[in-house]
Amino acid sequence: MRVQECIVSAPGKAILHGEHAVVHGKVALAVSLNLRTYLKLKATHTGKVCINLPNIDTFLCWDAAELKRIRPFSCGRHEEVKRLDTERVKRLREFVGVANGNLDASDMATLAFLYIYLALFGSGELPSLTLSVWSELPTGAGLGSSAAYSVCLAAALLCASGAMPAPLKEGDHTARWRQEDLELINSWAFQGEMVIHGNPSGVDNAVGTWGGMLRFLAGTIIPLSRVPFLRILLTNTKVPRSTKVLVAKVKDKINKELIDINQHHLNIMGVGHPALDTLCRVTLARGLHSKLTGAGGGGCGITLLRPETDSVVIQSTIQDLKDCDFDCWETSIGGPGVQVHSPLSVKENIFEILNRY
């Protein structure tokens, strides 16, 4: 094991245009948010492999020797992988005890971690380590929290396995990887997303890896070099939704030729929600404009804050949305992608959480 301890982070994402573009070949525009997921990897000598996820109240440990029986026969850590090893996923589901039925957030996070960990360390001795993860992003809200998690997993475990170097130099607070390393991180993060979602587009993990703003068209992801500074209100309606179910619903309706790209037509498509309508109505009363982000059906919406928007209007709008029992943050778009951090660069409250185990 090359890296004894590291802290990495990756951003969440919002879709500015074309929520369901992936399923009908239109253009989508995705941006990174300045809300991040943080992961700390620490090598230990306990013989245990542990994962701590305080956001979803999960702490799990296994004996490294116990995991050896489900390791893959070969290790492809130096290759950019494209296909999911479905047989390995099946064995992992049996190992975790979720061979049948739906997975909750803890199950999905566990499977993604074990899949990447065993794939990268599968040809040698399995190291004992502890991963602690904390996210500023709500889960299951269409903000790419699972992709940010998968990107952090891939970056930390690739460094720990020696597949790529850790870029942080002495005296640095944060650092980013080289382009070829980012491509490797993205390919393994996509594996994690496939474990979690089945058939993701790849947009979310690409945003988490490169940050900034990405254009998606017919399966091709194009980074945009000029990203404007743009403040937004991000509102979580706290209505649970499933991306997989909603995308399947849209595909079915596309076959019946009922599709368009604006908020009104998204409602017609069945991916709106009364809570999102409330968000639009409340912000419009303050002269602001909102739309859903992600798959819809609840989850989150974004509200554009123009440069001239008065701070009093912003604070009043936030309070109006909180009065609707929504969670609301002011943030901005176009932040950096996956990074490695020194302890000094991590917010104190997050650093304390990551250090509990």
N, C-alpha and C positions, 0 to 999 in steps of 0.2 A: 504494500500500500504506500503510494508516494506522498499523499497529502494527509497530514495528521489532523488538521482542523482548518475549516474554511467557512466563510459566510457568503452566500450568494443571494441575489434577489432578481426578480423579474416583474414586469408591469402587467396590469390587467389591460383590457381593451374595451373599446366602444365601437359600434358600427355607426358611422355617420350617414351611410347611404347603402341601400340594397341588402336589408337583413336576410332575405332568402334568395339572394342572387346566385348562391352556390347551386341551388337546385333547378334554376332555369336559365343559366348561362349569361346573365346580365352582369353589369359592373357593380362591385361592392367597394366601399371605401372604409377601411378600418384604421383606427388610431390607438396608440398606447395611452394609458392613463398614468398620471402621477400618483397612483395608488399601487402598492407593490406587495408581493409575497416574498418573505424572507425565509431562508433555510440555512441552518447551521449543521455541518457535518463534523463529528468528532470521533477519531479513532479511539478505541478502548482495548483493554486486555481482559475483558470479562468472558469472552467466548460467546457473547450475546450479540444479536442484531436487533436494534430497537428503533422504533419510530414514535415520535411524540407530536401529536396534532391537537394543540389546545383549543383551536378554533372550533373543532367538532368533538372535543372532550374524548380524545382517543390516545391511549398509550399502549403499545404492543411490543412484546419481545419474543424472540425465538432463539434457540440454540443454533449457532452456526452449523454445528454437526447435523442438526435436524433438517436444515435447508439443503444439505448436500444431496439428499435423495431426489430432489426435484430440479436439480441444476440441469442446464442444457448439455448436450453432448459436445458442442463446439462453441467457441467464443468468437463473436464478430465485432469486437469493439473498435477495430480500426477501419471498419467499413461503414458507409452510409447505408443504413438499412431502410428498406422500403416496405417490406411485407411483414405483417404480424404473424408470429408463430402461434397459430390458434391452438395447437396441441399443448404448447407450454401454458397458455392461458387456461385451458381446461384443467390441467394438472394443478395450477395455482389455485383455481377456484375450489377444487376438491380439497386442497391443502388448507385453505382458509375457512372452508366450511360453507361456501356459498355456491355449490355446484349448480343449484337450480334457483330460479326466482330472480327478483329484482335486487339490485345492489344499492345500498345507501352510500353516503359520502365517505364513511369510514372504509367500507369494503373497496370502493373504487380507488381511494388513495393508497390503500394497502396493496392491492393488486398491481397498480402501476409501479410502486416502489420495488416490490419483489421481482417483477418482470425485468426492470432495467438493472437492478442489482445483480441478479443471477446471470443475466446475459453478459454483463461486463466483467464479472469475476468468475464466470462459470468454468473456465479452463484451469484455474489454479486454486490456491487455498482461499476459502471464504473468510474475509476479515471481519472481526467484530467491530461494530461501530454504532453510534447513536445519531439519528437525524431528528432535529427539532424544527418545526415549521410553524410560522405565524404569518397570517395574511391580513392586510388592511382591506381586502376585498370580501364581500359577502359571497358565500357559496350558493350555487344554483340560481344565480340572478342574471346570467347572460353577460357577465363582465370578464369572462376568460379566466376565472380563478383556477380551474383545473389545468388549463394550459400553462399559466404562470407557475403552478406547482410542478408540472411535468418538465418545464424548462429548467427550473431550479434543481430538480432531481438529476436531470441529464448532465448539467454543468458540474455539479458537485461530484457525482459518481464517476464521470469521465476523468476529472482531475485526480480523484482518489485512486483510480485504477491505473493511472499513468498513460492513458490514451492521449492526453493533451496536457500541456503545462498550465500551471496556475499563473496568471499574468500579473498578480499583485507584487510589486517590488517594495523593498524596504523604504518606508517613508511615504508611500502612497496611501491615500484614503480609499479610493475606488479605482478599479481598472476594468477594461473590457478585453475580450479575446480577439485574436486575429480572425480574418474572414473565413479561412478554412476551418478554424475551430468552431466558429458560430454555425457554419453549415453542419458540422458534426453534431453539435448540441441540438440544432433544430431537428435533425433526422431522428435522434433518439427521443426528443420530446414528442415528436409525432407518434412514435411507438407508444409512449405513455398515454397520449390522447386516444389512440385506437383502443387501448385496453379499457379506457374509461367510457368512451362514447361509441365505439364500434366503427363508424365511418365518418370521421371528422373531415372538414375541408382542408385543414392545415393552416388556415388564416390565423387562428388564435395563437398557436405556438410560434408562428412566424413573427407576429407582433411582439410576443413575449421575448423572442430571441433578439430581434433587430431593433425593436422600439420604433419611434417615429410614426410615420403614416405609410400604409400599404394599400395598393390598388390590386383588386382581385378580378380577373377576367378569364372565364373559361378554363379554370384550373391553373392559371399562371399568376404568380404573386410578384408584383413589381414594387420595390421600395421607392418612395417619392423623396427627393433630396431636399425640397423646400417645404418645410412644415411651419405653418403660421402659429404664433402663440395664440392660443384660444382658451379662454376660461369657460367652464361649464358648471352647471349644477348637476350633480348626479343623484338621482332619487331612486331609492329602492322601495317599491311598493310592498315588499315582503309577501307578495303572492307567489307561492311556489309554482314552478313550471319545469317541464322536462324538454330540453332541446331536441332530444331524439324523437319524442312523440310529436312535437309541434312540426318539425321538419317533415316527418312522415305524412302529417295531415296536409301540409302544403303541397307535397308531391302528388298526393291523391287529387287535390283540387286543381293543380296545374293540368292534369290529364283531362279535366272538364273545362279548361280554358277560362278559369276565373282567377286572374292574377294581375296585380299592378304594384307600384312601388311606393306610393305615398301612404300616409297614416290612415286616411279614410279607407283605401283599398286594402290595407293590411287588416283593418277591422273586418272588412267583408270576408277576407280570407280565413277569418277565424283565429288569427294570432294576436288580436287585440285583447283588451280586458277592461271592465268598468273602472278598475283602479288606474289604469293608464289614461283613460278618458278623464278621470278626475284630475290627474296630474296636468294634463294639457289645459283643462279648464281653469285650474287654480293659477297656473303660471301666466296664462293669457290675460287673466284679470289684472296682472301686474305689468302687462305689456311685453311679456316674454313668450317664447315659442319653444315647444317641446315635442319630442317624438320618442317612440320606444327604441331600445337598443337590444341587440341579440335576437333570440328567436321569438320574443313576445310572449303572449299568454300570461302576463304578469311580469315578474322580474323588475328590470330597471328601465328608466327613461332618462334622457339627457335634455338639458335646457341650455340654449345658447345664451351666453352673457356677452353682449357687445362691449367694446372698450368704453363706450360712454355710459354704460349702465351704472347708475348710482348705487353706492354701497348700502344705502338705506333700503332701496328696492330689493337688493339681494337678500339682506337680512330679513326683511318682511316676508319675502317669498319663502325663504327657508322655514320661518316660523309657521307660515300658512301650511306648508307641506308636512311639518311635524305635527300640526294640529289634526292632520288627516291620518295620523299614526304611520307616516312614512319616515324612513331614515333618509337623511339628505346631507351631502357633502359638497363644498365648493372645491373644485380641483381644476386641472388644466390638462391639455393633451400634448402628445408629441415628446414624452419623456424617453430616456434612454432604455435600451433593451436590457438583456441579462448582464449583470455586473457581479464582480467579486468585491467584497468590502473588508476593510480593516474594522476592528471593533469600534474605533473612534467615530466611524462614519455612520454607524447604525443608531437610530433613535433609541434613547435610553430605555424607554418602556419596552420596546421590542427586544432590545438586547437582554434585558432582565428575563423576559419570557423564554428566550432561546437558551438561556443559561440555567434553567431550572433542572435540567436533566443532563 
